[in-house]
Amino acid sequence: MNKILWWLIAGSGGGPNRARIIMELYESPNNANQLAEKLNLNYKTIRHHLKILEENKIVTTEGKKYGEIYFLSDIMIKNYEAFNQIWSELKKKERE
């Protein structure tokens, strides 16, 4: 899971947005519109990142298309501390 998280968060330009989505979903489940509003991002951008996160088993959904609610997957919840460490390291490197 650490390799996947590093790739998703540190390995691409979209990593910071994916990290923000993960952190928001850790606090509470949301749909794509709610995430777009809370994170001040375009709806299509959110949907793109959610698709990537879902393909990599980071998030799961409940509901039907356009009524989907996103949750962190059980495996992501178990690895949330590893995510926090990766995110902290990246933020520290940005400050240096």
Gaussian input, Z-matrix of N, CA and C with variables (Angstrom, degrees):
# hf/3-21g

backbone

0 1
 N
 C     1     B1
 C     2     B2     1     A1
 N     3     B3     2     A2     1     D1
 C     4     B4     3     A3     2     D2
 C     5     B5     4     A4     3     D3
 N     6     B6     5     A5     4     D4
 C     7     B7     6     A6     5     D5
 C     8     B8     7     A7     6     D6
 N     9     B9     8     A8     7     D7
 C    10    B10     9     A9     8     D8
 C    11    B11    10    A10     9     D9
 N    12    B12    11    A11    10    D10
 C    13    B13    12    A12    11    D11
 C    14    B14    13    A13    12    D12
 N    15    B15    14    A14    13    D13
 C    16    B16    15    A15    14    D14
 C    17    B17    16    A16    15    D15
 N    18    B18    17    A17    16    D16
 C    19    B19    18    A18    17    D17
 C    20    B20    19    A19    18    D18
 N    21    B21    20    A20    19    D19
 C    22    B22    21    A21    20    D20
 C    23    B23    22    A22    21    D21
 N    24    B24    23    A23    22    D22
 C    25    B25    24    A24    23    D23
 C    26    B26    25    A25    24    D24
 N    27    B27    26    A26    25    D25
 C    28    B28    27    A27    26    D26
 C    29    B29    28    A28    27    D27
 N    30    B30    29    A29    28    D28
 C    31    B31    30    A30    29    D29
 C    32    B32    31    A31    30    D30
 N    33    B33    32    A32    31    D31
 C    34    B34    33    A33    32    D32
 C    35    B35    34    A34    33    D33
 N    36    B36    35    A35    34    D34
 C    37    B37    36    A36    35    D35
 C    38    B38    37    A37    36    D36
 N    39    B39    38    A38    37    D37
 C    40    B40    39    A39    38    D38
 C    41    B41    40    A40    39    D39
 N    42    B42    41    A41    40    D40
 C    43    B43    42    A42    41    D41
 C    44    B44    43    A43    42    D42
 N    45    B45    44    A44    43    D43
 C    46    B46    45    A45    44    D44
 C    47    B47    46    A46    45    D45
 N    48    B48    47    A47    46    D46
 C    49    B49    48    A48    47    D47
 C    50    B50    49    A49    48    D48
 N    51    B51    50    A50    49    D49
 C    52    B52    51    A51    50    D50
 C    53    B53    52    A52    51    D51
 N    54    B54    53    A53    52    D52
 C    55    B55    54    A54    53    D53
 C    56    B56    55    A55    54    D54
 N    57    B57    56    A56    55    D55
 C    58    B58    57    A57    56    D56
 C    59    B59    58    A58    57    D57
 N    60    B60    59    A59    58    D58
 C    61    B61    60    A60    59    D59
 C    62    B62    61    A61    60    D60
 N    63    B63    62    A62    61    D61
 C    64    B64    63    A63    62    D62
 C    65    B65    64    A64    63    D63
 N    66    B66    65    A65    64    D64
 C    67    B67    66    A66    65    D65
 C    68    B68    67    A67    66    D66
 N    69    B69    68    A68    67    D67
 C    70    B70    69    A69    68    D68
 C    71    B71    70    A70    69    D69
 N    72    B72    71    A71    70    D70
 C    73    B73    72    A72    71    D71
 C    74    B74    73    A73    72    D72
 N    75    B75    74    A74    73    D73
 C    76    B76    75    A75    74    D74
 C    77    B77    76    A76    75    D75
 N    78    B78    77    A77    76    D76
 C    79    B79    78    A78    77    D77
 C    80    B80    79    A79    78    D78
 N    81    B81    80    A80    79    D79
 C    82    B82    81    A81    80    D80
 C    83    B83    82    A82    81    D81
 N    84    B84    83    A83    82    D82
 C    85    B85    84    A84    83    D83
 C    86    B86    85    A85    84    D84
 N    87    B87    86    A86    85    D85
 C    88    B88    87    A87    86    D86
 C    89    B89    88    A88    87    D87
 N    90    B90    89    A89    88    D88
 C    91    B91    90    A90    89    D89
 C    92    B92    91    A91    90    D90
 N    93    B93    92    A92    91    D91
 C    94    B94    93    A93    92    D92
 C    95    B95    94    A94    93    D93
 N    96    B96    95    A95    94    D94
 C    97    B97    96    A96    95    D95
 C    98    B98    97    A97    96    D96
 N    99    B99    98    A98    97    D97
 C   100   B100    99    A99    98    D98
 C   101   B101   100   A100    99    D99
 N   102   B102   101   A101   100   D100
 C   103   B103   102   A102   101   D101
 C   104   B104   103   A103   102   D102
 N   105   B105   104   A104   103   D103
 C   106   B106   105   A105   104   D104
 C   107   B107   106   A106   105   D105
 N   108   B108   107   A107   106   D106
 C   109   B109   108   A108   107   D107
 C   110   B110   109   A109   108   D108
 N   111   B111   110   A110   109   D109
 C   112   B112   111   A111   110   D110
 C   113   B113   112   A112   111   D111
 N   114   B114   113   A113   112   D112
 C   115   B115   114   A114   113   D113
 C   116   B116   115   A115   114   D114
 N   117   B117   116   A116   115   D115
 C   118   B118   117   A117   116   D116
 C   119   B119   118   A118   117   D117
 N   120   B120   119   A119   118   D118
 C   121   B121   120   A120   119   D119
 C   122   B122   121   A121   120   D120
 N   123   B123   122   A122   121   D121
 C   124   B124   123   A123   122   D122
 C   125   B125   124   A124   123   D123
 N   126   B126   125   A125   124   D124
 C   127   B127   126   A126   125   D125
 C   128   B128   127   A127   126   D126
 N   129   B129   128   A128   127   D127
 C   130   B130   129   A129   128   D128
 C   131   B131   130   A130   129   D129
 N   132   B132   131   A131   130   D130
 C   133   B133   132   A132   131   D131
 C   134   B134   133   A133   132   D132
 N   135   B135   134   A134   133   D133
 C   136   B136   135   A135   134   D134
 C   137   B137   136   A136   135   D135
 N   138   B138   137   A137   136   D136
 C   139   B139   138   A138   137   D137
 C   140   B140   139   A139   138   D138
 N   141   B141   140   A140   139   D139
 C   142   B142   141   A141   140   D140
 C   143   B143   142   A142   141   D141
 N   144   B144   143   A143   142   D142
 C   145   B145   144   A144   143   D143
 C   146   B146   145   A145   144   D144
 N   147   B147   146   A146   145   D145
 C   148   B148   147   A147   146   D146
 C   149   B149   148   A148   147   D147
 N   150   B150   149   A149   148   D148
 C   151   B151   150   A150   149   D149
 C   152   B152   151   A151   150   D150
 N   153   B153   152   A152   151   D151
 C   154   B154   153   A153   152   D152
 C   155   B155   154   A154   153   D153
 N   156   B156   155   A155   154   D154
 C   157   B157   156   A156   155   D155
 C   158   B158   157   A157   156   D156
 N   159   B159   158   A158   157   D157
 C   160   B160   159   A159   158   D158
 C   161   B161   160   A160   159   D159
 N   162   B162   161   A161   160   D160
 C   163   B163   162   A162   161   D161
 C   164   B164   163   A163   162   D162
 N   165   B165   164   A164   163   D163
 C   166   B166   165   A165   164   D164
 C   167   B167   166   A166   165   D165
 N   168   B168   167   A167   166   D166
 C   169   B169   168   A168   167   D167
 C   170   B170   169   A169   168   D168
 N   171   B171   170   A170   169   D169
 C   172   B172   171   A171   170   D170
 C   173   B173   172   A172   171   D171
 N   174   B174   173   A173   172   D172
 C   175   B175   174   A174   173   D173
 C   176   B176   175   A175   174   D174
 N   177   B177   176   A176   175   D175
 C   178   B178   177   A177   176   D176
 C   179   B179   178   A178   177   D177
 N   180   B180   179   A179   178   D178
 C   181   B181   180   A180   179   D179
 C   182   B182   181   A181   180   D180
 N   183   B183   182   A182   181   D181
 C   184   B184   183   A183   182   D182
 C   185   B185   184   A184   183   D183
 N   186   B186   185   A185   184   D184
 C   187   B187   186   A186   185   D185
 C   188   B188   187   A187   186   D186
 N   189   B189   188   A188   187   D187
 C   190   B190   189   A189   188   D188
 C   191   B191   190   A190   189   D189
 N   192   B192   191   A191   190   D190
 C   193   B193   192   A192   191   D191
 C   194   B194   193   A193   192   D192
 N   195   B195   194   A194   193   D193
 C   196   B196   195   A195   194   D194
 C   197   B197   196   A196   195   D195
 N   198   B198   197   A197   196   D196
 C   199   B199   198   A198   197   D197
 C   200   B200   199   A199   198   D198
 N   201   B201   200   A200   199   D199
 C   202   B202   201   A201   200   D200
 C   203   B203   202   A202   201   D201
 N   204   B204   203   A203   202   D202
 C   205   B205   204   A204   203   D203
 C   206   B206   205   A205   204   D204
 N   207   B207   206   A206   205   D205
 C   208   B208   207   A207   206   D206
 C   209   B209   208   A208   207   D207
 N   210   B210   209   A209   208   D208
 C   211   B211   210   A210   209   D209
 C   212   B212   211   A211   210   D210
 N   213   B213   212   A212   211   D211
 C   214   B214   213   A213   212   D212
 C   215   B215   214   A214   213   D213
 N   216   B216   215   A215   214   D214
 C   217   B217   216   A216   215   D215
 C   218   B218   217   A217   216   D216
 N   219   B219   218   A218   217   D217
 C   220   B220   219   A219   218   D218
 C   221   B221   220   A220   219   D219
 N   222   B222   221   A221   220   D220
 C   223   B223   222   A222   221   D221
 C   224   B224   223   A223   222   D222
 N   225   B225   224   A224   223   D223
 C   226   B226   225   A225   224   D224
 C   227   B227   226   A226   225   D225
 N   228   B228   227   A227   226   D226
 C   229   B229   228   A228   227   D227
 C   230   B230   229   A229   228   D228
 N   231   B231   230   A230   229   D229
 C   232   B232   231   A231   230   D230
 C   233   B233   232   A232   231   D231
 N   234   B234   233   A233   232   D232
 C   235   B235   234   A234   233   D233
 C   236   B236   235   A235   234   D234
 N   237   B237   236   A236   235   D235
 C   238   B238   237   A237   236   D236
 C   239   B239   238   A238   237   D237
 N   240   B240   239   A239   238   D238
 C   241   B241   240   A240   239   D239
 C   242   B242   241   A241   240   D240
 N   243   B243   242   A242   241   D241
 C   244   B244   243   A243   242   D242
 C   245   B245   244   A244   243   D243
 N   246   B246   245   A245   244   D244
 C   247   B247   246   A246   245   D245
 C   248   B248   247   A247   246   D246
 N   249   B249   248   A248   247   D247
 C   250   B250   249   A249   248   D248
 C   251   B251   250   A250   249   D249
 N   252   B252   251   A251   250   D250
 C   253   B253   252   A252   251   D251
 C   254   B254   253   A253   252   D252
 N   255   B255   254   A254   253   D253
 C   256   B256   255   A255   254   D254
 C   257   B257   256   A256   255   D255
 N   258   B258   257   A257   256   D256
 C   259   B259   258   A258   257   D257
 C   260   B260   259   A259   258   D258
 N   261   B261   260   A260   259   D259
 C   262   B262   261   A261   260   D260
 C   263   B263   262   A262   261   D261
 N   264   B264   263   A263   262   D262
 C   265   B265   264   A264   263   D263
 C   266   B266   265   A265   264   D264
 N   267   B267   266   A266   265   D265
 C   268   B268   267   A267   266   D266
 C   269   B269   268   A268   267   D267
 N   270   B270   269   A269   268   D268
 C   271   B271   270   A270   269   D269
 C   272   B272   271   A271   270   D270
 N   273   B273   272   A272   271   D271
 C   274   B274   273   A273   272   D272
 C   275   B275   274   A274   273   D273
 N   276   B276   275   A275   274   D274
 C   277   B277   276   A276   275   D275
 C   278   B278   277   A277   276   D276
 N   279   B279   278   A278   277   D277
 C   280   B280   279   A279   278   D278
 C   281   B281   280   A280   279   D279
 N   282   B282   281   A281   280   D280
 C   283   B283   282   A282   281   D281
 C   284   B284   283   A283   282   D282
 N   285   B285   284   A284   283   D283
 C   286   B286   285   A285   284   D284
 C   287   B287   286   A286   285   D285

   B1=1.4555
   B2=1.5242
   B3=1.3330
   B4=1.4655
   B5=1.5238
   B6=1.3222
   B7=1.4700
   B8=1.5202
   B9=1.3227
   B10=1.4587
   B11=1.5245
   B12=1.3241
   B13=1.4653
   B14=1.5232
   B15=1.3284
   B16=1.4651
   B17=1.5207
   B18=1.3281
   B19=1.4550
   B20=1.5311
   B21=1.3278
   B22=1.4651
   B23=1.5228
   B24=1.3269
   B25=1.4605
   B26=1.5275
   B27=1.3195
   B28=1.4652
   B29=1.5177
   B30=1.3115
   B31=1.4473
   B32=1.5142
   B33=1.3153
   B34=1.4595
   B35=1.5206
   B36=1.3240
   B37=1.4611
   B38=1.5151
   B39=1.3192
   B40=1.4630
   B41=1.5141
   B42=1.3184
   B43=1.4557
   B44=1.5222
   B45=1.3298
   B46=1.4672
   B47=1.5346
   B48=1.3217
   B49=1.4622
   B50=1.5252
   B51=1.3389
   B52=1.4563
   B53=1.5240
   B54=1.3296
   B55=1.4683
   B56=1.5286
   B57=1.3017
   B58=1.4717
   B59=1.5261
   B60=1.3304
   B61=1.4660
   B62=1.5249
   B63=1.3218
   B64=1.4615
   B65=1.5258
   B66=1.3196
   B67=1.4672
   B68=1.5277
   B69=1.3102
   B70=1.4689
   B71=1.5277
   B72=1.3231
   B73=1.4615
   B74=1.5266
   B75=1.3061
   B76=1.4646
   B77=1.5295
   B78=1.3269
   B79=1.4714
   B80=1.5233
   B81=1.3376
   B82=1.4643
   B83=1.5282
   B84=1.3323
   B85=1.4688
   B86=1.5357
   B87=1.3157
   B88=1.4602
   B89=1.5152
   B90=1.3272
   B91=1.4590
   B92=1.5287
   B93=1.3201
   B94=1.4663
   B95=1.5259
   B96=1.3277
   B97=1.4698
   B98=1.5223
   B99=1.3250
   B100=1.4608
   B101=1.5189
   B102=1.3327
   B103=1.4600
   B104=1.5246
   B105=1.3235
   B106=1.4694
   B107=1.5231
   B108=1.3183
   B109=1.4608
   B110=1.5315
   B111=1.3156
   B112=1.4723
   B113=1.5222
   B114=1.3354
   B115=1.4608
   B116=1.5254
   B117=1.3304
   B118=1.4629
   B119=1.5330
   B120=1.3453
   B121=1.4522
   B122=1.5187
   B123=1.3203
   B124=1.4542
   B125=1.5297
   B126=1.3181
   B127=1.4649
   B128=1.5304
   B129=1.3334
   B130=1.4658
   B131=1.5262
   B132=1.3082
   B133=1.4630
   B134=1.5233
   B135=1.3059
   B136=1.4675
   B137=1.5221
   B138=1.3285
   B139=1.4688
   B140=1.5382
   B141=1.3158
   B142=1.4648
   B143=1.5347
   B144=1.3196
   B145=1.4642
   B146=1.5252
   B147=1.3186
   B148=1.4617
   B149=1.5282
   B150=1.3128
   B151=1.4691
   B152=1.5291
   B153=1.3167
   B154=1.4681
   B155=1.5258
   B156=1.3249
   B157=1.4575
   B158=1.5260
   B159=1.3220
   B160=1.4613
   B161=1.5341
   B162=1.3256
   B163=1.4678
   B164=1.5285
   B165=1.3140
   B166=1.4651
   B167=1.5214
   B168=1.3236
   B169=1.4695
   B170=1.5271
   B171=1.3438
   B172=1.4608
   B173=1.5201
   B174=1.3155
   B175=1.4696
   B176=1.5265
   B177=1.3258
   B178=1.4579
   B179=1.5259
   B180=1.3110
   B181=1.4597
   B182=1.5109
   B183=1.3001
   B184=1.4603
   B185=1.5184
   B186=1.2954
   B187=1.4561
   B188=1.5099
   B189=1.3150
   B190=1.4600
   B191=1.5217
   B192=1.3199
   B193=1.4672
   B194=1.5259
   B195=1.3123
   B196=1.4661
   B197=1.5291
   B198=1.3282
   B199=1.4538
   B200=1.5159
   B201=1.3332
   B202=1.4521
   B203=1.5210
   B204=1.3160
   B205=1.4569
   B206=1.5242
   B207=1.3125
   B208=1.4558
   B209=1.5195
   B210=1.3335
   B211=1.4489
   B212=1.5206
   B213=1.3163
   B214=1.4593
   B215=1.5228
   B216=1.3093
   B217=1.4686
   B218=1.5268
   B219=1.3113
   B220=1.4685
   B221=1.5181
   B222=1.3279
   B223=1.4623
   B224=1.5324
   B225=1.3298
   B226=1.4575
   B227=1.5231
   B228=1.3102
   B229=1.4706
   B230=1.5270
   B231=1.3299
   B232=1.4639
   B233=1.5199
   B234=1.3203
   B235=1.4709
   B236=1.5262
   B237=1.3182
   B238=1.4652
   B239=1.5304
   B240=1.3042
   B241=1.4682
   B242=1.5254
   B243=1.3349
   B244=1.4730
   B245=1.5260
   B246=1.3273
   B247=1.4642
   B248=1.5279
   B249=1.3289
   B250=1.4753
   B251=1.5176
   B252=1.3330
   B253=1.4628
   B254=1.5258
   B255=1.3261
   B256=1.4665
   B257=1.5219
   B258=1.3265
   B259=1.4552
   B260=1.5265
   B261=1.3262
   B262=1.4693
   B263=1.5249
   B264=1.3240
   B265=1.4671
   B266=1.5268
   B267=1.3257
   B268=1.4617
   B269=1.5295
   B270=1.3077
   B271=1.4720
   B272=1.5310
   B273=1.3316
   B274=1.4650
   B275=1.5206
   B276=1.3340
   B277=1.4674
   B278=1.5265
   B279=1.3335
   B280=1.4726
   B281=1.5268
   B282=1.3216
   B283=1.4712
   B284=1.5085
   B285=1.3355
   B286=1.4811
   B287=1.5065
   A1=110.95
   A2=117.55
   A3=119.38
   A4=111.93
   A5=117.14
   A6=120.55
   A7=110.38
   A8=116.43
   A9=120.22
   A10=110.17
   A11=116.66
   A12=119.90
   A13=111.32
   A14=117.23
   A15=119.30
   A16=110.46
   A17=116.58
   A18=120.01
   A19=110.99
   A20=117.16
   A21=120.97
   A22=113.18
   A23=117.04
   A24=121.19
   A25=112.16
   A26=116.99
   A27=120.10
   A28=113.66
   A29=117.74
   A30=120.56
   A31=116.44
   A32=117.41
   A33=118.40
   A34=110.61
   A35=114.74
   A36=119.99
   A37=113.48
   A38=117.34
   A39=120.66
   A40=113.85
   A41=116.92
   A42=121.41
   A43=115.21
   A44=118.54
   A45=118.48
   A46=113.33
   A47=117.14
   A48=118.87
   A49=111.15
   A50=116.67
   A51=118.80
   A52=110.80
   A53=116.29
   A54=119.88
   A55=110.64
   A56=116.92
   A57=120.27
   A58=110.98
   A59=116.79
   A60=120.71
   A61=109.97
   A62=117.18
   A63=121.13
   A64=110.17
   A65=117.04
   A66=120.29
   A67=111.52
   A68=116.61
   A69=120.33
   A70=110.59
   A71=116.87
   A72=119.94
   A73=112.16
   A74=117.17
   A75=120.31
   A76=110.06
   A77=115.34
   A78=120.46
   A79=111.55
   A80=116.93
   A81=120.10
   A82=110.19
   A83=116.80
   A84=120.13
   A85=109.77
   A86=115.97
   A87=121.96
   A88=109.60
   A89=116.03
   A90=119.13
   A91=107.91
   A92=116.47
   A93=120.48
   A94=112.14
   A95=117.45
   A96=119.94
   A97=111.32
   A98=116.55
   A99=120.02
   A100=110.97
   A101=116.44
   A102=119.63
   A103=111.39
   A104=116.91
   A105=120.32
   A106=110.44
   A107=116.27
   A108=120.30
   A109=111.23
   A110=117.01
   A111=120.91
   A112=112.32
   A113=116.47
   A114=120.43
   A115=113.17
   A116=115.85
   A117=121.81
   A118=111.61
   A119=114.19
   A120=121.55
   A121=109.40
   A122=115.84
   A123=122.17
   A124=109.92
   A125=116.89
   A126=122.65
   A127=111.22
   A128=117.37
   A129=120.09
   A130=111.63
   A131=116.55
   A132=120.91
   A133=109.84
   A134=116.48
   A135=121.26
   A136=110.30
   A137=116.95
   A138=120.78
   A139=110.84
   A140=116.74
   A141=121.03
   A142=110.29
   A143=116.77
   A144=120.64
   A145=111.60
   A146=117.35
   A147=120.07
   A148=110.66
   A149=116.78
   A150=120.67
   A151=110.20
   A152=116.66
   A153=121.22
   A154=110.40
   A155=116.91
   A156=120.62
   A157=111.55
   A158=116.60
   A159=120.54
   A160=110.47
   A161=117.49
   A162=121.34
   A163=111.60
   A164=116.75
   A165=122.00
   A166=113.13
   A167=115.90
   A168=122.83
   A169=114.15
   A170=115.89
   A171=121.09
   A172=110.01
   A173=116.98
   A174=121.58
   A175=109.74
   A176=114.34
   A177=122.04
   A178=107.31
   A179=115.92
   A180=119.98
   A181=110.62
   A182=114.19
   A183=123.34
   A184=106.42
   A185=116.83
   A186=120.54
   A187=111.38
   A188=114.69
   A189=121.33
   A190=110.07
   A191=115.21
   A192=121.35
   A193=110.57
   A194=115.74
   A195=125.64
   A196=112.63
   A197=117.20
   A198=120.59
   A199=109.31
   A200=114.90
   A201=120.93
   A202=111.64
   A203=114.06
   A204=121.59
   A205=106.37
   A206=116.41
   A207=122.05
   A208=110.44
   A209=114.32
   A210=123.95
   A211=108.01
   A212=117.32
   A213=119.14
   A214=107.72
   A215=116.44
   A216=120.50
   A217=108.93
   A218=115.32
   A219=119.76
   A220=111.25
   A221=116.96
   A222=119.60
   A223=111.29
   A224=117.23
   A225=119.41
   A226=110.56
   A227=116.86
   A228=119.61
   A229=109.74
   A230=116.78
   A231=120.44
   A232=111.71
   A233=117.10
   A234=121.75
   A235=112.79
   A236=117.00
   A237=119.30
   A238=111.55
   A239=117.80
   A240=119.95
   A241=110.87
   A242=116.94
   A243=120.25
   A244=109.97
   A245=116.73
   A246=120.68
   A247=110.13
   A248=117.10
   A249=120.88
   A250=111.65
   A251=117.17
   A252=120.23
   A253=111.14
   A254=116.45
   A255=120.63
   A256=109.96
   A257=116.86
   A258=121.54
   A259=110.97
   A260=116.96
   A261=121.17
   A262=111.30
   A263=116.47
   A264=120.05
   A265=111.17
   A266=116.74
   A267=120.00
   A268=111.48
   A269=117.53
   A270=120.89
   A271=110.19
   A272=116.31
   A273=120.37
   A274=110.49
   A275=117.57
   A276=121.67
   A277=111.26
   A278=117.18
   A279=121.01
   A280=110.74
   A281=116.51
   A282=120.76
   A283=112.71
   A284=116.58
   A285=119.96
   A286=112.16
   D1=-34.95
   D2=-179.87
   D3=-59.62
   D4=-40.56
   D5=-179.66
   D6=-63.68
   D7=-42.99
   D8=179.00
   D9=-63.41
   D10=-44.37
   D11=179.68
   D12=-63.14
   D13=-42.78
   D14=177.79
   D15=-59.87
   D16=-44.36
   D17=-179.78
   D18=-64.06
   D19=-45.72
   D20=-177.48
   D21=-67.60
   D22=-34.41
   D23=-173.70
   D24=-98.52
   D25=-43.84
   D26=-174.57
   D27=-102.40
   D28=-16.88
   D29=-171.19
   D30=-90.03
   D31=1.45
   D32=-179.78
   D33=-152.33
   D34=165.94
   D35=-179.36
   D36=-65.81
   D37=-24.24
   D38=-179.57
   D39=-84.32
   D40=-1.58
   D41=-177.02
   D42=-54.25
   D43=-47.10
   D44=179.88
   D45=-60.06
   D46=-38.08
   D47=177.66
   D48=-68.23
   D49=-38.91
   D50=177.12
   D51=-64.28
   D52=-38.66
   D53=177.58
   D54=-62.50
   D55=-43.04
   D56=179.01
   D57=-62.03
   D58=-38.96
   D59=177.84
   D60=-64.25
   D61=-45.17
   D62=179.09
   D63=-59.08
   D64=-46.01
   D65=-179.52
   D66=-63.04
   D67=-40.10
   D68=179.81
   D69=-66.52
   D70=-42.19
   D71=179.78
   D72=-70.69
   D73=-24.31
   D74=175.05
   D75=-65.28
   D76=-35.11
   D77=179.20
   D78=-73.44
   D79=-42.41
   D80=179.31
   D81=-169.22
   D82=150.96
   D83=175.91
   D84=-63.83
   D85=149.06
   D86=-179.61
   D87=-147.85
   D88=158.99
   D89=168.93
   D90=-93.72
   D91=175.23
   D92=-175.99
   D93=-63.59
   D94=-38.13
   D95=178.46
   D96=-63.25
   D97=-43.73
   D98=179.24
   D99=-62.25
   D100=-43.07
   D101=178.61
   D102=-63.23
   D103=-43.00
   D104=179.17
   D105=-58.95
   D106=-42.93
   D107=-179.40
   D108=-68.73
   D109=-48.43
   D110=-177.47
   D111=-63.90
   D112=-37.10
   D113=-175.84
   D114=-97.03
   D115=0.67
   D116=179.42
   D117=54.48
   D118=48.45
   D119=178.27
   D120=-124.59
   D121=157.58
   D122=177.06
   D123=-64.66
   D124=142.06
   D125=-179.78
   D126=-55.75
   D127=-43.85
   D128=-179.18
   D129=-65.30
   D130=-33.98
   D131=176.29
   D132=-64.32
   D133=-45.69
   D134=178.08
   D135=-59.65
   D136=-47.83
   D137=-179.21
   D138=-60.04
   D139=-40.48
   D140=178.16
   D141=-59.28
   D142=-49.97
   D143=-178.28
   D144=-67.44
   D145=-37.89
   D146=177.70
   D147=-62.75
   D148=-38.87
   D149=178.30
   D150=-60.97
   D151=-45.99
   D152=178.81
   D153=-62.98
   D154=-44.36
   D155=179.93
   D156=-64.89
   D157=-37.40
   D158=178.75
   D159=-68.99
   D160=-42.32
   D161=178.89
   D162=-61.06
   D163=-27.54
   D164=-178.67
   D165=-100.97
   D166=15.61
   D167=174.00
   D168=62.91
   D169=29.00
   D170=177.65
   D171=-90.39
   D172=-36.05
   D173=177.53
   D174=-124.63
   D175=157.34
   D176=173.22
   D177=-128.53
   D178=164.65
   D179=-179.75
   D180=-127.69
   D181=155.66
   D182=170.64
   D183=-131.74
   D184=143.33
   D185=179.21
   D186=104.60
   D187=176.89
   D188=-177.84
   D189=-97.85
   D190=166.49
   D191=-178.83
   D192=-48.99
   D193=135.47
   D194=-178.44
   D195=70.47
   D196=0.98
   D197=173.40
   D198=-129.63
   D199=16.35
   D200=-175.95
   D201=-71.50
   D202=138.45
   D203=171.93
   D204=-110.12
   D205=133.02
   D206=-178.16
   D207=-100.84
   D208=138.88
   D209=178.49
   D210=-129.98
   D211=156.41
   D212=168.55
   D213=-72.13
   D214=142.22
   D215=177.82
   D216=-70.52
   D217=161.57
   D218=178.02
   D219=-59.32
   D220=-40.79
   D221=-179.69
   D222=-66.37
   D223=-34.38
   D224=177.53
   D225=-69.37
   D226=-40.12
   D227=178.02
   D228=-60.72
   D229=-41.66
   D230=179.01
   D231=-65.56
   D232=-26.32
   D233=-177.74
   D234=-107.24
   D235=17.72
   D236=-176.39
   D237=-63.96
   D238=-34.56
   D239=178.19
   D240=-64.08
   D241=-39.06
   D242=176.46
   D243=-63.10
   D244=-41.31
   D245=175.74
   D246=-58.62
   D247=-46.60
   D248=179.78
   D249=-58.93
   D250=-39.83
   D251=178.75
   D252=-64.78
   D253=-44.26
   D254=178.41
   D255=-61.35
   D256=-47.07
   D257=-178.78
   D258=-62.30
   D259=-41.69
   D260=178.80
   D261=-63.33
   D262=-42.11
   D263=178.49
   D264=-62.70
   D265=-42.93
   D266=179.27
   D267=-64.66
   D268=-42.50
   D269=179.24
   D270=-64.90
   D271=-38.80
   D272=178.80
   D273=-63.27
   D274=-43.12
   D275=178.96
   D276=-63.91
   D277=-34.53
   D278=177.99
   D279=-64.02
   D280=-36.13
   D281=-177.43
   D282=-76.27
   D283=-21.36
   D284=-176.76
   D285=-75.48

